[in-house]
Amino acid sequence: MFLFGRGAGLAATLAIFTQIVFCQELTDSRSLFDGRQLGPWEKADFYNSGKVLVRDGAIIMEKGVEQTGIRWTGPLPGSDYRIDLEAQRIEGKDFFCGLTFPVGETFCSLIVGGWGGKTVGLSNIDFLDAAENETTILLEFEPNRWYPIRLQVTEECIQAWIEGDKVIDVTISGRIVTTRPEVDLCKPLGIMTWKTTGAVRKITLTDLTHSMEKTKSLKVRHLSEMTPAEQKNLARQILDDPELPKVFEMAMETARSGLTAGLSYPQVWIRDLNTFMELACKTHPQEEIRNTLATFFTHQGDDGNSIDGFAVQDGKTHKNTVETDQESSLIQAVFTYIKTTGDRSFLTQDINGQPVVQRMERALEYLLNHRFSERYGLLWGATTVDWGDVQPETGWGTEFTVDSHKAIDIYDNAMFVIALRRFIELTDQPEGSNWNHVLTRTENNIRVCLWKEGKFLPHLYLDGSPFPDDFDENRIHYHGGTAVAVQAGLLDYEQVRSVIRQMIENKQQACAQSIGLAVYPAYPRGFFKNPMMAEPYGYQNGGDWSWFGGRMIEQMAAYGYVESAYSEIRPMIRRAIENKGFFEWYTLDGKPKGSAVYRGSAGALAGGIQALIDWANTRLERISAS
């Protein structure tokens, strides 16, 4: 989680919205080119066209007077399909990939590198071609470089990605979709170049009919919508699943092995410890946990700020100043410690002349005095990806500097809400107390300022954004912060249902393994200088984290969406067993990354497992008693 890499300059970026990794979850996918012969492809009979040949695993379309192209003669779907290929410009200055494709009963063309070499777009939308309609975008293309291209066609829209960057996303319902006459010989599916030598390879076609039907029929059922028999069967299925207790015991062993964040971390970090505190209390001596929490208060700043963590060997402390969750995490951890052990005496323990309870209050006051926006009535931090601790402006990414951009996000404020609730409960604050007032104000401001159109905004900026002006950041979903917001009680049952469904759909769209997908879509390539964040769907920028996925599972069960919770925890359970433990994060295709032992993931998954088992036992007990 706290990776400090060497700085890297911003990579050249495309000024577009989003990116997606080309995944391989495609059981309905088939290759249209074997790399050795044209097969069902045939040369299109354009006047004075160049040669078409297969060489080095690619189809070469040599420069003609105008067009050179190929046409597919095999069967094709009319909608709900995807085409993936790689293309390159070898010689010339015009388009090197003009992909003509069926759209229901009509056709359209994706032009890549036309009109002087840079234009990308669809020909035609409402009789306007790729250089004239709203799909037009100008991109740079290097010669002799392979560009991965993806085209997706459904009844509602046409989308296209180049090098993983989504460059086209246009709704076609009610629109007139046609082609220019120059591409007629490539219908129904074909590829051509214009006064240019180009090459294509790795052409695949994926029928999306089944996956589209799955998405359209996706149901997130509340327990109230299930019959008693269905609930009983679900409870029995959960309790009969041998992998749930197996992974829970694995999580206990992982917690028992230490209090640091994980194998790769010599520090005890409070944001991590907070998420496996219950397991820690069950696997470590009470005095050890108490002393560990006391250490954080011992190093509390004069203004009330809390450190991130301390190294076990030398006691050296650390604070990542881009974050605004240390104080909230510490208060939550104290609450869980007391709830689990019953040790309320810790609140009165004297630390450098002040009791713990007073130091907890000072931590809350620090946030209001030093990280509070009067304009929005919410906490701010540096610009990071959701819950992450890496900002885009610097290679190190964890220190607030003059280059940082102040921003408000849901994660920091939801964590604050939970901390306020925990502090109020521990200290028996009266209903009209100041802290109850702060809690109500924060909850209301979150709902007014951050919850928009069925999702939480990624950021509200106080002094401008670090990202390009034409980047629509508000389309990004923050899964981690949303999970914490659900935990904080900021959404009602129907809103929770909505975000569960969105997380599952995002998982499917990204071809991720679980709803632990950090964000969707990811930030484009090069937006972050930290090398771990520079690529989309890596590390905090769209990696798959059980650390937050497990928390969402626990909340899904708590809100009565147990059926979906059990279904969505299964991928996280499987990979814990397959990898013999809890890795820090995973790539979209399931490769483990980061620390090989990550206690936050163990704690989060254990919480999800326990919630499911507790519900199942309670349900069967009630059925037996009735």
C-alpha positions in Angstrom: 0.0 0.0 0.0 2.7 2.5 0.9 5.1 2.0 -2.0 7.7 4.6 -2.5 9.2 4.3 -5.9 11.7 6.4 -7.8 10.2 9.4 -9.6 9.4 9.1 -13.3 8.5 11.9 -15.7 5.0 12.0 -17.1 4.7 9.8 -20.1 3.2 11.2 -23.3 -0.5 10.9 -22.8 -3.6 10.9 -24.9 -6.1 13.7 -24.0 -9.0 11.3 -23.6 -11.1 10.1 -20.8 -10.3 6.6 -19.8 -8.5 3.3 -20.3 -9.2 -0.4 -20.1 -7.0 -3.5 -20.1 -7.7 -5.9 -22.9 -8.7 -9.0 -20.8 -9.1 -12.6 -21.8 -12.4 -13.6 -20.0 -13.9 -14.3 -23.4 -15.2 -17.8 -23.7 -17.2 -16.7 -26.8 -14.0 -15.3 -28.5 -12.5 -16.7 -31.7 -9.5 -15.8 -33.7 -10.2 -14.4 -37.2 -6.5 -14.7 -38.3 -4.1 -17.5 -37.6 -1.0 -15.5 -38.5 -0.1 -17.9 -41.4 -2.6 -17.4 -44.2 -5.6 -15.2 -45.1 -8.1 -18.0 -44.6 -11.6 -16.5 -44.9 -10.2 -13.1 -45.6 -10.1 -12.1 -49.2 -8.5 -9.1 -50.9 -11.0 -6.3 -51.7 -11.1 -5.6 -55.4 -10.3 -1.9 -55.2 -9.0 -0.1 -58.4 -5.2 0.0 -58.5 -4.9 -1.2 -54.9 -1.6 -2.5 -53.5 -0.7 -6.1 -52.7 -2.1 -8.0 -49.8 0.2 -10.6 -48.3 0.9 -12.5 -45.0 4.3 -11.9 -43.5 5.7 -12.3 -40.0 2.3 -13.2 -38.5 0.6 -10.1 -40.0 -1.6 -9.2 -42.9 0.3 -6.5 -44.9 -1.8 -4.2 -47.1 0.6 -2.3 -49.4 0.1 1.2 -50.5 -2.3 1.6 -53.4 -3.4 4.5 -55.6 -6.1 4.9 -53.0 -7.5 2.0 -51.1 -6.0 -1.4 -50.3 -8.1 -3.7 -48.2 -9.4 -7.1 -47.1 -12.9 -8.4 -46.5 -14.1 -11.2 -44.2 -16.3 -13.9 -45.8 -17.2 -15.8 -42.6 -20.3 -15.4 -40.4 -20.7 -12.3 -38.2 -23.1 -11.0 -35.5 -25.0 -7.8 -36.1 -24.6 -6.4 -32.7 -23.3 -7.2 -29.2 -19.8 -8.1 -30.3 -16.3 -7.0 -29.9 -13.3 -6.9 -32.3 -9.7 -6.8 -31.1 -6.7 -6.3 -33.3 -3.3 -4.7 -33.6 -2.5 -2.4 -36.4 0.5 -0.4 -37.5 1.4 2.2 -40.2 4.4 1.1 -42.2 4.6 3.8 -44.9 2.4 6.7 -45.8 0.5 9.5 -44.1 -3.1 8.5 -44.0 -5.2 5.9 -42.3 -3.6 2.6 -41.7 -6.7 0.9 -40.3 -10.1 1.6 -41.6 -12.2 -1.1 -39.9 -15.7 -1.4 -41.5 -18.2 -3.4 -39.4 -21.9 -4.3 -39.1 -24.2 -2.4 -36.9 -27.5 -4.3 -36.9 -28.7 -4.1 -40.5 -26.4 -1.3 -41.5 -22.6 -0.7 -41.3 -20.0 1.8 -40.0 -16.3 2.4 -40.2 -13.7 3.1 -37.5 -11.0 5.3 -39.1 -7.6 5.3 -37.4 -5.0 7.8 -38.6 -6.9 9.5 -41.4 -7.0 13.0 -42.9 -3.3 13.6 -42.7 -2.4 10.9 -40.3 -4.0 11.9 -36.9 -7.8 11.7 -37.2 -9.7 9.0 -35.4 -13.4 8.7 -35.6 -16.5 6.9 -36.9 -17.8 7.2 -40.5 -20.7 8.0 -40.6 -22.9 9.3 -37.8 -25.9 11.2 -39.0 -24.2 11.5 -42.4 -21.1 13.1 -40.9 -17.8 11.3 -41.3 -14.9 10.7 -39.0 -13.5 14.1 -39.4 -16.8 15.9 -38.8 -18.8 14.3 -36.0 -18.6 14.2 -32.2 -16.4 11.1 -32.3 -13.5 12.9 -34.0 -10.2 13.0 -32.0 -6.7 13.7 -33.1 -3.9 11.4 -32.0 -0.3 10.9 -32.9 0.7 7.6 -34.5 4.4 6.5 -34.8 5.4 4.4 -37.8 6.2 0.8 -37.4 4.6 0.6 -34.0 1.8 -1.8 -33.2 -1.3 -0.2 -31.7 -3.9 -2.4 -29.9 -7.4 -1.5 -31.1 -10.7 -2.6 -29.7 -14.1 -2.0 -31.1 -17.3 -2.8 -29.3 -20.8 -2.7 -30.8 -24.1 -3.0 -29.0 -27.6 -2.1 -29.8 -27.2 1.1 -27.9 -23.7 2.3 -28.6 -20.3 2.0 -30.4 -17.1 2.2 -28.3 -13.5 2.1 -29.4 -10.2 1.9 -27.5 -6.7 2.5 -28.8 -3.8 1.3 -26.7 -6.3 0.8 -23.9 -7.5 4.4 -24.1 -11.2 4.8 -24.7 -11.4 7.2 -27.6 -15.0 6.7 -28.8 -18.2 6.2 -26.8 -21.2 7.2 -28.8 -24.9 6.3 -28.3 -26.4 5.2 -31.6 -30.1 4.8 -30.6 -32.1 7.1 -32.8 -29.0 8.0 -34.9 -28.4 7.3 -38.6 -25.3 5.1 -38.9 -23.8 4.6 -42.4 -20.5 4.4 -44.3 -18.8 6.4 -47.0 -18.9 4.8 -50.5 -15.1 4.3 -50.6 -15.4 1.3 -48.1 -18.3 -0.6 -49.8 -16.1 -3.4 -50.9 -15.1 -4.1 -47.3 -18.6 -4.8 -46.1 -19.8 -6.5 -44.0 -16.5 -6.7 -42.2 -13.2 -5.5 -43.6 -10.1 -3.5 -43.1 -8.4 -1.1 -45.5 -5.7 1.5 -45.8 -5.7 4.8 -47.8 -2.6 5.7 -49.8 -0.7 3.9 -47.0 1.0 0.6 -46.3 -0.4 -0.8 -43.1 -0.5 -4.1 -41.3 -2.9 -5.9 -38.9 -2.6 -9.0 -36.7 -4.1 -10.7 -33.7 -7.6 -10.2 -35.0 -10.3 -11.7 -32.7 -14.1 -11.5 -32.6 -16.0 -11.9 -29.4 -19.8 -12.5 -29.3 -21.0 -10.5 -26.3 -24.6 -11.7 -26.5 -24.3 -13.9 -23.4 -22.4 -11.4 -21.3 -24.7 -8.5 -22.3 -27.7 -10.7 -21.3 -26.0 -11.4 -18.0 -25.4 -7.7 -17.4 -29.0 -6.8 -18.3 -30.4 -9.5 -16.1 -28.1 -8.7 -13.2 -30.2 -8.8 -10.1 -29.1 -7.7 -6.6 -31.8 -9.1 -4.4 -32.5 -8.0 -0.9 -33.4 -10.6 1.7 -37.0 -9.2 1.7 -37.3 -10.2 -1.9 -36.3 -13.9 -1.2 -38.7 -16.6 -0.1 -38.0 -18.3 3.3 -37.0 -21.4 1.3 -34.5 -19.4 -0.8 -33.0 -17.9 2.4 -32.7 -21.3 4.0 -30.9 -22.7 1.0 -28.6 -19.8 0.9 -27.8 -20.1 4.5 -27.1 -23.8 4.1 -24.9 -23.2 1.1 -22.8 -20.7 3.1 -22.4 -23.0 6.1 -21.6 -26.0 3.9 -18.9 -24.1 2.1 -15.6 -25.5 3.5 -13.5 -22.7 2.0 -15.0 -20.0 4.1 -13.7 -21.3 7.4 -10.5 -22.4 5.8 -9.7 -18.8 4.6 -10.9 -17.4 7.9 -8.4 -19.6 9.8 -5.7 -18.5 7.2 -6.6 -14.9 8.1 -6.2 -15.6 11.8 -2.7 -17.1 11.2 -1.7 -14.1 9.2 -2.8 -11.8 11.9 -1.1 -13.9 14.5 2.3 -13.5 12.7 2.6 -9.8 13.4 1.2 -6.3 13.6 3.0 -4.7 10.7 1.1 -4.1 7.5 2.7 -7.2 5.9 5.8 -9.0 4.9 7.1 -6.1 2.8 6.5 -3.5 5.5 8.6 -3.1 8.7 6.2 -0.6 10.0 2.9 -0.8 12.0 0.6 1.4 10.0 -2.5 2.7 11.6 -4.7 2.6 8.5 -3.8 -1.1 8.0 -3.9 -2.1 11.7 -7.4 -0.6 11.9 -8.6 -3.1 9.3 -7.3 -6.2 11.1 -7.6 -4.9 14.7 -10.3 -7.4 15.6 -8.2 -10.3 14.4 -5.2 -8.8 16.2 -7.1 -8.7 19.5 -8.0 -12.3 19.1 -4.4 -13.5 18.3 -2.1 -11.3 20.3 -1.8 -10.5 24.1 -4.1 -7.7 25.1 -1.1 -5.7 26.5 0.7 -5.9 23.2 -2.2 -4.3 21.4 -2.7 -1.7 24.0 0.9 -0.7 24.0 0.9 -0.5 20.2 -2.1 1.9 20.2 -0.4 3.9 23.0 2.7 4.3 20.8 0.6 6.2 18.3 -0.6 8.6 21.0 2.9 9.0 22.4 4.0 10.4 19.0 0.9 12.6 18.6 1.8 16.1 17.4 1.2 19.2 19.5 -1.6 20.1 17.1 -3.3 16.7 17.5 -2.1 15.1 14.3 -1.4 11.4 14.2 1.5 9.6 12.6 0.9 7.0 10.0 3.1 4.4 11.6 6.3 3.4 13.3 9.0 0.9 12.5 9.2 -2.0 14.8 13.0 -2.3 14.8 14.0 1.3 15.5 10.8 3.0 16.4 11.2 5.6 13.6 7.9 7.3 12.8 6.3 8.1 9.5 3.6 10.4 8.3 2.4 10.7 4.7 1.0 14.2 4.5 -1.1 13.7 1.4 -3.5 11.6 3.5 -6.3 12.6 5.8 -7.2 9.3 7.4 -4.6 8.7 10.1 -6.6 10.3 12.9 -9.9 8.7 11.9 -8.1 5.3 11.6 -6.6 5.6 15.1 -10.0 6.4 16.7 -11.6 3.6 14.9 -8.9 1.2 16.0 -9.2 2.2 19.6 -13.0 1.6 19.4 -12.5 -1.9 17.9 -9.9 -2.7 20.6 -12.2 -1.7 23.4 -15.2 -3.4 21.8 -13.3 -6.6 21.3 -11.4 -6.8 24.7 -13.7 -4.8 26.9 -10.7 -2.8 28.2 -12.3 0.6 28.7 -9.6 1.6 31.1 -7.4 2.4 28.1 -9.4 5.6 27.6 -8.1 6.9 30.9 -4.5 5.8 30.4 -2.1 8.8 30.8 0.2 9.4 27.9 2.6 12.3 28.4 0.2 14.1 30.7 -3.1 13.5 28.8 -5.5 10.6 28.9 -6.2 8.7 25.7 -9.7 10.0 25.5 -8.5 13.5 25.4 -5.9 12.7 22.8 -8.7 11.1 20.7 -10.6 14.4 20.9 -7.5 16.4 20.0 -7.1 14.2 16.9 -10.6 15.1 15.8 -9.9 18.7 16.5 -6.8 18.6 14.3 -8.9 17.5 11.3 -11.3 20.4 11.8 -8.5 23.0 12.5 -6.1 21.9 9.7 -7.9 19.8 7.1 -11.4 21.4 7.0 -12.9 23.3 4.1 -15.3 26.1 5.2 -16.7 26.3 1.7 -17.9 22.7 1.6 -18.0 21.8 5.3 -15.9 18.7 4.6 -12.3 17.5 5.1 -9.7 17.9 2.4 -6.4 16.1 1.5 -4.1 16.0 -1.5 -5.4 14.6 -4.8 -5.0 10.8 -4.7 -6.8 7.9 -6.3 -9.7 7.2 -3.9 -8.2 5.9 -0.6 -4.6 5.9 -1.9 -1.6 7.8 -0.6 0.1 8.7 -3.9 -0.6 12.1 -5.5 0.1 12.7 -9.3 2.4 15.7 -9.1 5.6 14.1 -7.7 7.4 10.8 -8.2 7.4 10.0 -4.5 3.8 11.1 -4.3 3.3 10.9 -0.5 4.4 14.4 0.7 2.2 17.5 0.5 4.1 20.2 -1.4 3.5 23.5 -3.1 2.7 21.5 -6.2 -0.1 19.5 -4.5 -3.8 20.1 -5.3 -6.2 20.2 -2.3 -9.2 18.0 -2.9 -12.2 16.6 -1.1 -13.1 13.0 -1.5 -15.6 10.5 -0.1 -13.0 8.2 1.6 -11.5 10.7 4.0 -14.9 12.1 4.9 -16.6 8.7 5.3 -13.7 7.6 7.5 -14.3 10.8 9.6 -18.0 10.0 10.0 -17.2 6.6 11.3 -14.6 8.0 13.7 -17.1 10.5 15.0 -19.7 7.8 15.5 -17.1 5.7 17.4 -15.9 8.6 19.6 -19.5 9.6 20.4 -20.4 6.0 21.4 -17.2 5.5 23.5 -17.7 8.8 25.3 -21.5 8.8 25.6 -21.8 12.2 24.1 -25.3 13.8 24.7 -27.6 14.2 21.7 -27.0 18.0 21.5 -23.2 17.9 21.9 -20.8 19.6 19.6 -19.5 16.3 18.2 -23.0 15.2 17.4 -23.5 18.5 15.6 -20.3 18.0 13.6 -21.4 14.4 12.7 -24.8 15.6 11.4 -23.2 18.5 9.5 -20.6 16.2 7.9 -23.2 13.6 6.8 -25.4 16.2 5.3 -22.6 17.9 3.4 -21.4 14.6 2.0 -24.8 13.8 0.6 -25.2 17.3 -0.8 -21.7 17.9 -2.2 -20.3 14.4 -3.1 -23.3 12.2 -4.0 -24.3 13.0 -7.6 -26.3 10.9 -10.1 -26.1 7.7 -8.2 -22.4 7.8 -7.4 -19.8 9.7 -5.4 -17.7 12.3 -7.2 -14.0 11.5 -7.2 -12.9 15.0 -6.1 -14.1 18.5 -5.3 -11.1 20.7 -5.9 -10.3 23.7 -3.8 -7.6 25.3 -6.0 -7.9 23.5 -9.4 -7.3 20.0 -10.7 -3.9 18.5 -11.5 -5.4 16.8 -14.6 -6.0 18.1 -18.1 -9.1 20.3 -18.6 -10.7 18.0 -21.1 -10.4 15.0 -18.7 -13.8 14.0 -17.4 -12.8 12.7 -14.0 -16.4 12.6 -12.7 -17.1 9.4 -14.7 -14.7 7.4 -12.5 -16.2 5.2 -9.8 -14.3 5.0 -6.5 -15.0 1.5 -5.1 -13.0 1.9 -1.9 -14.4 5.1 -0.7 -17.9 4.0 -1.6 -17.5 0.8 0.5 -16.4 3.0 3.5 -19.4 5.3 2.8 -21.7 2.3 3.0 -20.0 1.3 6.3 -20.6 4.9 7.5 -24.3 4.6 6.9 -24.4 7.4 4.3 -26.6 5.5 1.8 -30.0 4.0 2.1 -30.9 0.5 1.1 -31.8 1.3 -2.5 -28.6 3.4 -2.9 -26.6 0.5 -1.6 -28.3 -1.8 -4.1 -27.4 0.6 -6.8 -23.7 0.8 -5.9 -23.5 -3.0 -5.6 -24.9 -3.4 -9.0 -22.5 -0.7 -10.4 -19.5 -2.4 -8.8 -20.4 -5.7 -10.3 -20.9 -4.2 -13.7 -17.6 -2.3 -13.4 -15.9 -5.6 -12.5 -17.4 -7.2 -15.6 -16.5 -4.3 -17.9 -12.9 -4.2 -16.6 -12.6 -8.0 -16.7 -11.5 -7.9 -13.1 -11.8 -10.8 -10.7 -13.6 -9.1 -7.9 -15.4 -6.0 -6.8 -12.2 -5.2 -5.0 -11.3 -3.3 -8.2 -10.0 -0.1 -6.8 -11.5 2.3 -9.3 -13.2 2.0 -12.7 -12.3 3.3 -15.2 -8.6 3.8 -14.3 -6.8 7.1 -14.8 -5.1 7.3 -18.2 -1.5 6.4 -18.7 1.1 8.9 -17.4 -1.3 10.9 -15.2 0.8 10.0 -12.2 4.5 10.4 -11.9 4.9 7.5 -9.5 5.9 4.5 -11.7 3.5 2.2 -9.9 0.6 4.5 -10.7 1.6 5.5 -14.2 -0.1 2.6 -15.9 -3.9 2.0 -15.7 -5.1 -0.9 -13.6 -1.9 -1.1 -11.6 -1.5 -0.7 -7.9 -4.0 1.9 -6.5 -4.9 3.0 -10.0 -7.4 0.2 -10.6 -5.7 -2.8 -9.1 -7.9 -5.4 -7.4 -7.7 -5.2 -3.6 -9.4 -7.6 -1.2 -8.5 -5.0 1.4 -11.5 -3.0 0.3 -13.5 -5.8 -1.5 -13.8 -7.6 1.8 -15.1 -4.5 3.5 -17.8 -4.1 0.8 -18.8 -7.8 1.3 -19.3 -7.2 5.0 -21.5 -4.2 4.3 -23.5 -6.1 1.6 -24.3 -8.7 4.2 -25.2 -6.1 6.8 -27.6 -4.4 4.4 -29.3 -7.6 3.5 -27.8 -8.3 0.1 -26.4 -11.6 1.3 -26.9 -13.5 -2.0 -24.7 -11.0 -3.9 -22.2 -10.9 -1.0 -21.7 -14.6 -1.1 -21.4 -14.6 -4.9 -18.9 -11.7 -4.9 -16.7 -13.0 -2.1 -16.0 -16.3 -3.9 -13.3 -14.9 -6.3 -11.4 -13.4 -3.3 -11.7 -16.7 -1.4 -10.4 -18.7 -4.3 -7.3 -16.6 -4.9 -6.4 -16.6 -1.2 -6.4 -20.4 -1.4 -4.7 -20.6 -4.7 -1.9 -18.2 -3.6 -1.7 -19.7 -0.1 -2.3 -16.4 1.6 -3.3 -12.8 1.3 -1.4 -10.7 -1.3 -1.6 -6.9 -1.2 -3.3 -6.6 -4.6 -4.0 -8.4 -7.8 -3.9 -7.5 -11.5 -7.1 -7.7 -13.5 -6.2 -11.2 -14.6 -5.4 -12.4 -11.1 -1.7 -12.1 -10.8 -0.7 -11.4 -7.2 1.3 -8.2 -6.6 2.8 -6.2 -3.7 3.5 -7.7 -0.3 3.0 -11.5 -0.3 1.6 -11.2 3.2 -0.8 -8.3 3.6 -2.7 -8.3 6.9 -5.2 -5.7 5.8 -6.6 -8.0 3.2 -6.7 -10.8 5.8 -8.7 -8.7 8.1 -11.1 -7.4 5.5 -11.8 -10.8 4.1 -12.2 -12.3 7.6 -14.8 -9.6 8.3 -16.7 -10.5 5.2 -16.6 -14.2 5.9 -17.7 -13.7 9.5 -20.7 -11.5 8.4 -21.9 -14.2 6.0 -21.5 -17.1 8.6 -23.2 -15.1 11.3 -26.1 -14.3 9.1 -26.4 -17.9 8.0 -26.3 -19.3 11.6 -28.9 -16.7 12.7 -31.2 -17.4 9.8 -31.2 -21.2 10.4 -31.7 -20.7 14.1 -34.8 -18.5 13.5 -36.1 -21.0 11.0 -35.7 -23.8 13.5 -37.4 -21.8 16.2 -40.4 -20.9 14.1 
